[in-house]
Amino acid sequence: MHLKIITHEDIIFDEDVNEIYSKGIDGEFGILKGHEPIMSALDIGVTRIVQDNDTKLFTTMGGIFQFKDDEAVILTDAGEFGGDIDVARAKEAKARAEARLAELDASIDAKRAEAALSRAMVRLKAALKK
């Protein structure tokens, strides 16, 4: 089956795969060749693909997953290959978000800080998980 991962700026993956695992807003799911057509809204998470005996991880920051006729498309707001993630930068972003959430100041935007923390944690998970 074929998978294409597309962001607003680029096609970050466009290859044949054996398995696809991702995180929808209703939970995690997996797709194998011959799966029934499906469409799902994606949550912030890690998309794992298997090509032969190789596993690759990608961040997917929301978006849409569609599968039909052994063709899968992920349209995501932002995404990147786990091997390309700057781990130090992701750790700094996580620390900043945690510090903002620890503040008792009501003027901070808690939803934004929580989203930033989620994105940083997903980036670290994709970068560090082998």
C-alpha atoms as one frame of an Amber mdcrd trajectory, in Angstrom:
protein
   0.000   0.000   0.000   1.110   3.579  -0.480   1.357   6.397   2.097   1.750
  10.096   1.474   2.208  12.541   4.384   1.562  16.128   3.367   1.954  19.362
   5.353   1.055  22.891   4.264   4.619  23.345   3.076   5.855  20.000   1.755
   5.348  16.315   1.094   7.382  14.765   3.901   6.814  11.114   2.951   5.658
   9.422  -0.252   6.461   5.690  -0.381   5.049   2.183  -0.252   4.637   0.744
   3.264   3.507  -2.493   4.910   1.838  -1.091   8.045   0.592   2.289   9.323
  -0.172   3.199  12.947  -1.393   6.634  13.977  -3.383   8.507  16.616  -6.865
   9.710  15.812  -8.963  11.900  18.074 -10.816   8.733  19.138  -7.637   6.758
  19.885  -4.856   4.902  18.142  -5.447   2.794  15.044  -3.547   0.568  12.634
  -3.915  -0.040   8.915  -2.778  -3.026   6.857  -3.096  -3.694   3.132  -6.695
  -4.411   2.163  -8.225  -2.446   5.064 -11.717  -1.079   4.549 -11.877   2.609
   3.542 -11.539   4.879   6.558 -11.253   8.580   7.311 -10.226   9.919  10.704
  -9.406  13.247  12.299  -5.890  13.041  13.718  -4.752  14.153  17.142  -1.265
  15.387  18.002   0.757  12.187  18.013   3.320   9.917  16.445   2.611   8.072
  13.206   4.605   4.849  12.921   5.116   3.144   9.597   6.698  -0.202   8.818
   8.489  -0.810   5.522   9.678  -4.413   5.281  11.677  -4.723   8.552  12.291
  -0.986   9.024  10.196   1.241  11.302   9.991   5.014  10.809   8.363   7.546
  13.111   6.802  10.864  12.124   5.149  13.557  14.188   1.653  14.450  13.062
   0.202  17.593  14.602  -3.462  17.026  13.966  -5.002  16.777  10.528  -6.859
  14.136   8.533  -6.088  10.497   7.691  -7.748   8.883   4.677  -7.370   5.307
   3.406  -9.011   3.900   0.290  -7.932   1.320  -2.311  -4.608   0.707  -0.537
  -3.743   4.421  -0.768  -3.281   6.363   2.476  -2.993  10.125   2.771  -2.219
  12.123   5.893  -2.875  15.853   5.646  -1.353  17.393   8.758  -0.826  20.912
  10.018   2.821  20.097  10.756   4.905  16.970  10.730   8.459  15.766  10.593
  10.516  12.616  10.403  11.703  11.551  13.857  15.318  11.322  12.706  15.270
  15.000  11.679  14.123  16.347  15.048  16.521  18.526  17.044  16.242  16.816
  20.447  17.882  19.671  22.392  15.455  22.180  20.895  12.470  19.922  21.657
  13.645  19.533  25.279  13.954  23.318  25.612  10.423  23.782  24.232   9.114
  21.186  26.696  10.831  22.934  29.622   9.443  26.331  28.547   5.904  24.951
  28.278   6.149  23.215  31.655   7.435  26.434  33.250   4.553  28.433  31.790
   2.039  25.908  33.090   3.647  25.986  36.552   3.112  29.747  36.789   0.113
  30.740  38.815  -0.331  33.917  36.767  -3.782  33.896  35.212  -2.584  36.020
  32.293  -0.874  33.082  30.559  -2.809  31.202  27.943  -2.995  27.730  29.505
  -4.447  26.111  26.364  -1.523  27.388  24.256   0.992  26.208  26.840  -0.656
  22.770  27.014  -0.614  22.478  23.211   3.060  23.512  23.128   3.835  20.889
  25.772   1.975  18.200  23.777   3.866  19.086  20.601   7.230  19.038  22.381
   6.504  15.681  24.003   5.439  14.152  20.672   8.599  15.465  18.994  10.722
  13.894  21.741   8.846  10.601  21.507   9.374  10.434  17.725  13.031  11.457
  17.996  14.068   9.192  20.867  12.026   6.057  20.231  13.954   3.593  18.116
